Amino acid sequence: MTNSEQPRNPLHGVTLERIVTDLADYYGWAGLSDRIPVRCFAVDPSVTSSLRFLRKTPWAREKVESLYLYMLREQRRNAPRQP
């Protein structure tokens, strides 16, 4: 499938690594741990350990993807309007 086949799916073509990295950059590991209380975000957090956990844990991956979509909406809302 190409992007043109899923034009309204913001997760299409975005890797889990990109999602975790963007969330960690936006919220910080502590903020991410506050929002999704899992050990991989709270204790010695890293992208690698998070990916390992999330690939094995569907419920946590769903929460991360949902938070990513929320973050994208928040960024769009807070973006300066173009005249």
Buried (B, 14 or more C-beta within 10 A) or exposed (E): EEEEEEEEEEEEEBEBEEBBBBBBEBBEBEEBBEBBEBEBBBEEBEBEBBBEBBEEBEEBBEBBBEBBEEBBEEEEEEEEEEE
